[in-house]
Amino acid sequence: MPNARILLVDDEPANLNLLRQILKGEHALSFAKSGADALATVEKQRPDLILLDVMMPSMDGYEVCRQLKADPRYRDIPVIFCTAKAEESDESAGFELGAVDYIAKPVRAAVVKARVKTHLALSQQKEELARAAERLHDDLIQSRLQTLQMLGRAAEFKDNETGLHVIRMSHYSQSLAQATGWPDEAAELLLSAAPMHDVGKIGIPDAILRKPGRLDDDEMVVMRTHAEIGARIIGSQKPSSPLFDLAASIALSHHEKWDGTGYPKGLSGTEIPIDGRIVAIADVFDALTTRRPYKEPWAVDEALDLLRAESGAHFDPELVTAFLDIMPEILAIREQWLED
C-alpha cells in the first residue's frame, strides 16, 4: 500500500527509534508512548496499520487492541503486536483480540518489513473486496428497482392510467410517510415500491380493464383479483428483498378498508399494513383529481371532502389528518406532474 500511515506504539523510546529506523522512508510514521496516547492518535488520524507493544504501564497493548476492535470506526485497522512476551499463550491472547500478527522482540528489520508489507497488502485487498461488494450490492438494488419499473410500465400499457399517475401517487405516499414519522430511507423505499400497487392488472382481461362504464358484479369479482395477482407477481422473486417485499405488501393491501369492507382479505384497522393504508389515500386522491376516459377530474376540495367523509371507514383517520396537514406539499407535487 503506497504512502501507508503506520502508528508505532511503545513506552520505550529506544524501541520506537529502532522501528522508525527500519520503516522510515517507506511509510508515513506516527508515534505513541502509551495506550491512551495511541487511542488519542488514532482518533486524530486513522492509521492504515498499528505496530503495538503489549507491556506498557496503565493500559497494556491488549486493552488498546480490545478498545480498537470494539469501535466500528477502527476495528478493521490491522494490529501487529510487537513484544517480548513470546509464549504461545501470549500469541493466542493477541489473536483472540483480533490482532493479525505477532512479532517477538528483539525485532529484526527483515521480519518487520515483511510482516508490515504483507498485512498492508492484505488490508488493501480487503478494502477493495469490500468496495466491490458494495458496488455489487448497489447494482443489485438498482436492477431490482429497474425490474419493478418495467413491471409498472407494462401495467400502464394495459390500463387507462398514465405514468404520471404512478409518479404523483408515489410521491404523495412518500410525503405522507415522512409526515407520519417514517425515516427518510424507509420513505424512499416506499417511493420506489408504490408504483407497483396495480401491477396485477396485467392479469385482468382487457374487456374488463378497459370497459368505459361501471363493472357488473361478476366483472368486479374478476377485477378485484388484481391485488392478489400483483402480490404473486412481485412476491415470486427469489431471493426476496425489502423493496420487493414492500411492493408485494402494497399490491396486496392497498384496497383494504379501515372498516374491514375492502379486499382481498377484508382486513380492518391496523391489521392493514401501514404501507397499504398510506398508498390507499395517495392512490384515491390522485384518481379522483385526474381526468380518466370514463370521468372528469374532481376539484381538489371535493376530493378532500371525500377523504374526510371516508375517514374511519375507507381510510385510516390519523393518516387522513396527516394528509390534510401536508396539502401544500401535495399540491406542489400535483403541480409538478400535471397531465398534458
Secondary structure, 3 states (H helix, E strand, C coil): CCCCEEEEECCCHHHHHHHHHHHCCCCEEEEECCHHHHHHHHHHCCCCEEEECCCCCCCCHHHHHHHHHHCCCCCCCCEEEEECCCCHHHHHHHHHHCCCEEEECCCCHHHHHHHHHHHHHHHHHHHHHHHHHHHHHHHHHHHHHHHHHHHHHHHHHHCCCCHHHHHHHHHHHHHHHHHCCCCHHHHHHHHHHHHHCCHHHHHCCHHHHCCCCCCCHHHHHHHCCHHHHHHHHHHCCCCCCHHHHHHHHHHHHCCCCCCCCCCCCCCCHHHCCHHHHHHHHHHHHHHHCCCECCECCCCHHHHHHHHHHCECCCECHHHHHHHHHCHHHHHHHHHHCCCC
